[in-house]
Amino acid sequence: MDSGTRIENALQAAIARAEVQACPPGLAAAMRYAVFPRGARVRPRLCLAVAAACGDDEPTLSDAAAISIELLHCASLVHDDLPCFDDADTRRGRPSVHRAFGEPLAVLTGDALIVLAFQALADAVHQPRRLAQVLMTVSRSVGVPLGIVAGQAWECEPRVDVVHYHRSKTGALFAAAAMAGAAAAGANDEPWRILGETIGEAYQSADDIRDAAGDAKEIGKPTGQDTVLGRPNVVTELGLAGALRRVDQLVAEAVAAIPLCPGAADLKSLIVSESKRLLPPKLAQIAA
């Protein structure tokens, strides 16, 4: 079974937890709306790719790790779009959760998805020692001092270093994806941190570029938000051309950071291939 199918099947099973008679139907519907239809699923695919490179002898645990990270990502998007943060009307080309279901349900949806992520991990008990490491890695990527909650909180500060901001808000989940994939497969996870952080920084830099110079219809969400909200971003710091070069540099650094493992060559090819999808074709041509 390919990684995309594994991810979607596991997410469907997780969301089905909410779709029972005892659960408020509006909340269940909003949770499904926040997770499906699929986005790029970059983080869970990275998790499974690293697990595969390390042997992936416990796919139940690697699947749980992958979808826990995706559920946390989806929760962060729901909260990020709220009026108190970005006040975004659209996400993935359709109304954001708070526009479709109302602000109270959107807050609860994000909260419920966070809890569901850890419920999914709790079910994967076949390898308790590995699970403990995966759980620690994933939990650190969410909270403080360096998780996505801290990353969001940096937006409330008068000054922030853009690299520090990116590594918390975006890089934390990417680092967790790489490290959790390794831990799920029984490998030492710490050497994989740099790979995840570097890919995360590349992804966030590309997102900054899309926000500054992309087309809202093409990327499925409002553009120009960083400028309107005064958010730090790599285009402001380096200019468009410099930001594009930075993405290329980060991809090269990510490839160089792959630890020794049985599937290193395949993982390198995958990262190079996936990097070509980071930017819309018109912007990628500018970088060429």
C-alpha positions as CSV (number, residue, x, y, z in Angstrom):
1,M,0.0,0.0,0.0
2,D,1.4,3.4,-1.0
3,S,2.0,6.1,1.7
4,G,-0.8,8.3,0.5
5,T,-3.4,5.5,0.9
6,R,-2.0,4.6,4.3
7,I,-2.4,8.2,5.5
8,E,-5.9,8.7,4.1
9,N,-7.1,5.3,5.5
10,A,-5.7,6.1,9.0
11,L,-7.1,9.6,9.0
12,Q,-10.6,8.3,8.0
13,A,-10.4,5.8,10.9
14,A,-9.4,8.6,13.3
15,I,-12.2,11.0,12.2
16,A,-14.7,8.2,12.5
17,R,-14.2,8.4,16.3
18,A,-16.2,11.6,16.2
19,E,-18.9,10.4,13.9
20,V,-21.0,8.6,16.5
21,Q,-24.4,9.4,17.9
22,A,-23.0,10.7,21.2
23,C,-20.9,13.4,19.6
24,P,-22.4,16.8,18.7
25,P,-23.0,16.4,14.9
26,G,-21.8,20.0,14.1
27,L,-18.4,19.3,15.8
28,A,-18.0,16.0,14.0
29,A,-18.8,17.7,10.6
30,A,-16.4,20.5,11.3
31,M,-13.6,18.1,12.2
32,R,-14.1,16.2,8.9
33,Y,-14.3,19.4,7.0
34,A,-10.9,20.5,8.6
35,V,-9.2,17.3,7.6
36,F,-10.8,16.4,4.2
37,P,-10.5,16.7,1.3
38,R,-6.8,16.1,1.5
39,G,-4.2,18.8,1.4
40,A,-0.6,18.1,0.4
41,R,-0.1,15.9,3.5
42,V,3.6,16.9,3.3
43,R,4.3,16.2,7.0
44,P,2.8,12.7,7.3
45,R,4.4,11.7,4.0
46,L,7.8,12.8,5.3
47,C,7.2,10.8,8.5
48,L,6.4,7.6,6.5
49,A,9.3,8.3,4.1
50,V,11.8,8.4,7.0
51,A,10.2,5.3,8.6
52,A,10.6,3.5,5.2
53,A,14.3,4.7,5.0
54,C,14.9,3.2,8.5
55,G,13.1,-0.1,7.8
56,D,9.5,0.6,8.8
57,D,9.0,-2.7,10.7
58,E,6.1,-1.4,12.7
59,P,3.7,0.3,10.2
60,T,0.9,0.6,12.7
61,L,3.0,2.9,14.8
62,S,4.5,4.8,11.9
63,D,0.9,5.3,10.5
64,A,-0.2,6.6,14.0
65,A,2.8,8.9,14.2
66,A,2.1,10.3,10.7
67,I,-1.5,11.1,11.2
68,S,-1.0,12.5,14.6
69,I,1.2,15.1,13.0
70,E,-1.3,15.8,10.3
71,L,-4.1,16.2,12.8
72,L,-2.0,18.7,14.7
73,H,-1.2,20.5,11.5
74,C,-4.9,20.7,10.6
75,A,-5.8,21.9,14.1
76,S,-3.2,24.7,13.7
77,L,-4.7,25.8,10.4
78,V,-8.1,26.0,12.0
79,H,-6.8,28.2,14.8
80,D,-4.5,30.2,12.5
81,D,-7.5,31.2,10.4
82,L,-9.5,32.5,13.3
83,P,-10.4,36.3,13.5
84,C,-8.0,36.7,16.5
85,F,-5.1,35.6,14.3
86,D,-5.2,35.8,10.5
87,D,-9.0,36.2,10.1
88,A,-8.7,34.2,6.8
89,D,-11.9,33.7,4.8
90,T,-10.6,30.7,2.8
91,R,-8.4,27.7,3.2
92,R,-7.7,25.1,0.5
93,G,-9.9,27.0,-1.9
94,R,-13.1,27.0,0.2
95,P,-14.4,28.8,3.3
96,S,-12.3,28.4,6.4
97,V,-13.7,26.4,9.3
98,H,-14.9,29.4,11.2
99,R,-16.6,30.8,8.1
100,A,-18.3,27.6,7.4
101,F,-19.3,26.5,11.0
102,G,-18.9,29.6,13.1
103,E,-16.1,30.8,15.4
104,P,-17.1,28.8,18.6
105,L,-17.2,25.5,16.7
106,A,-13.9,26.3,15.0
107,V,-12.1,26.8,18.3
108,L,-13.5,23.5,19.5
109,T,-12.6,21.8,16.3
110,G,-9.0,22.8,16.6
111,D,-9.0,21.6,20.2
112,A,-10.7,18.3,19.4
113,L,-8.2,17.6,16.6
114,I,-5.3,18.1,19.0
115,V,-6.7,15.6,21.4
116,L,-7.5,13.2,18.6
117,A,-3.9,13.2,17.5
118,F,-2.8,11.8,20.9
119,Q,-5.7,9.4,20.9
120,A,-4.4,8.0,17.6
121,L,-1.0,7.5,19.2
122,A,-2.4,5.9,22.3
123,D,-3.9,3.2,20.2
124,A,-0.5,2.2,18.8
125,V,0.7,0.2,21.8
126,H,2.4,-2.7,20.2
127,Q,5.9,-1.2,20.8
128,P,5.5,0.7,24.1
129,R,9.2,1.8,24.2
130,R,9.1,3.2,20.7
131,L,5.7,4.7,21.4
132,A,7.0,6.6,24.4
133,Q,9.7,8.2,22.2
134,V,7.3,9.1,19.5
135,L,4.9,10.6,22.0
136,M,7.6,12.7,23.5
137,T,8.7,13.9,20.1
138,V,5.2,14.8,18.9
139,S,4.2,16.5,22.2
140,R,7.3,18.7,22.2
141,S,6.5,19.8,18.6
142,V,3.2,21.2,19.8
143,G,3.8,23.1,23.0
144,V,6.5,25.2,24.6
145,P,9.2,26.3,24.4
146,L,9.7,25.4,20.7
147,G,6.5,24.0,19.4
148,I,3.8,25.3,17.1
149,V,1.9,27.0,20.0
150,A,5.0,28.9,20.8
151,G,5.4,29.7,17.2
152,Q,1.9,31.2,17.1
153,A,2.6,33.1,20.2
154,W,5.7,34.8,18.6
155,E,3.2,36.7,16.4
156,C,2.0,38.4,19.6
157,E,5.5,39.7,20.4
158,P,6.8,43.2,19.2
159,R,10.0,41.6,17.8
160,V,10.9,38.2,16.5
161,D,13.8,36.7,14.6
162,V,12.3,35.2,11.4
163,V,14.4,32.0,11.6
164,H,13.4,31.4,15.2
165,Y,9.7,32.1,14.3
166,H,9.8,29.7,11.4
167,R,11.5,26.9,13.3
168,S,8.8,27.0,16.0
169,K,5.7,27.6,13.9
170,T,6.6,25.4,10.9
171,G,9.8,23.6,11.5
172,A,8.7,22.0,14.8
173,L,6.2,19.7,13.1
174,F,8.5,18.9,10.2
175,A,11.2,18.0,12.7
176,A,8.7,15.9,14.6
177,A,7.7,14.2,11.4
178,A,11.2,13.1,10.6
179,M,12.1,12.1,14.1
180,A,8.9,10.3,14.8
181,G,9.3,8.3,11.6
182,A,12.7,7.2,12.7
183,A,11.6,6.4,16.2
184,A,8.6,4.4,15.0
185,A,11.0,2.3,13.0
186,G,13.3,1.7,16.0
187,A,16.1,4.1,14.9
188,N,17.8,6.8,16.9
189,D,15.6,9.9,16.2
190,E,17.9,12.7,17.2
191,P,20.1,12.6,14.0
192,W,16.9,13.3,11.9
193,R,16.1,16.6,13.6
194,I,18.2,18.7,11.3
195,L,16.6,17.1,8.2
196,G,13.1,17.9,9.5
197,E,13.9,21.5,10.6
198,T,15.6,22.3,7.3
199,I,12.7,20.9,5.2
200,G,10.4,22.9,7.4
201,E,12.3,26.1,6.9
202,A,12.3,25.5,3.1
203,Y,8.5,24.9,3.2
204,Q,7.9,28.0,5.3
205,S,10.1,30.1,3.0
206,A,8.2,28.9,0.0
207,D,4.9,29.7,1.8
208,D,6.2,33.3,2.4
209,I,7.0,33.5,-1.3
210,R,3.5,32.3,-2.2
211,D,2.0,34.8,0.1
212,A,4.0,37.7,-1.3
213,A,3.9,36.8,-5.0
214,G,1.5,34.0,-5.5
215,D,-2.1,33.9,-6.8
216,A,-4.8,33.4,-4.2
217,K,-6.9,31.2,-6.5
218,E,-4.0,29.0,-7.3
219,I,-2.8,28.5,-3.8
220,G,-6.3,28.3,-2.2
221,K,-6.0,31.0,0.5
222,P,-5.6,34.8,0.7
223,T,-2.3,36.3,-0.2
224,G,-0.5,39.4,1.1
225,Q,-1.4,38.4,4.7
226,D,2.1,38.8,6.0
227,T,2.3,42.4,4.9
228,V,-1.2,43.3,6.1
229,L,-0.6,41.7,9.5
230,G,3.0,42.8,9.8
231,R,4.3,39.3,10.1
232,P,8.0,38.5,9.6
233,N,8.8,36.7,6.4
234,V,11.8,35.8,4.2
235,V,10.7,37.9,1.2
236,T,10.8,41.0,3.4
237,E,14.2,40.1,4.7
238,L,15.9,38.8,1.5
239,G,13.7,40.1,-1.4
240,L,12.0,37.8,-3.8
241,A,15.1,36.7,-5.7
242,G,17.0,36.1,-2.4
243,A,14.1,34.2,-1.0
244,L,13.9,31.9,-4.0
245,R,17.7,31.2,-3.7
246,R,17.2,30.5,0.0
247,V,14.6,27.8,-0.8
248,D,17.1,26.1,-3.2
249,Q,19.8,26.3,-0.6
250,L,17.6,24.8,2.1
251,V,16.7,21.8,-0.1
252,A,20.3,21.1,-0.8
253,E,21.0,21.3,3.0
254,A,18.2,18.9,3.7
255,V,19.6,16.4,1.3
256,A,23.0,16.7,2.8
257,A,21.5,16.2,6.3
258,I,20.0,12.7,5.6
259,P,21.6,10.4,8.2
260,L,23.1,7.1,7.2
261,C,20.3,4.6,6.8
262,P,19.3,1.7,4.5
263,G,17.0,3.9,2.3
264,A,19.1,7.1,2.1
265,A,19.3,7.1,-1.7
266,D,15.5,6.7,-2.1
267,L,14.9,9.4,0.5
268,K,17.2,11.8,-1.3
269,S,15.4,11.2,-4.6
270,L,12.1,11.8,-2.9
271,I,13.1,15.1,-1.3
272,V,14.5,16.4,-4.6
273,S,11.4,15.4,-6.4
274,E,9.0,16.9,-3.8
275,S,11.0,20.1,-3.6
276,K,9.8,20.9,-7.2
277,R,6.3,21.2,-5.9
278,L,7.1,23.8,-3.3
279,L,6.4,26.8,-5.6
280,P,3.8,27.4,-8.3
281,P,5.3,27.0,-11.8
282,K,5.5,30.8,-12.5
283,L,7.5,31.5,-9.4
284,A,9.7,28.4,-9.8
285,Q,10.7,29.7,-13.3
286,I,11.9,32.9,-11.7
287,A,14.2,30.9,-9.5
288,A,15.5,28.8,-12.4
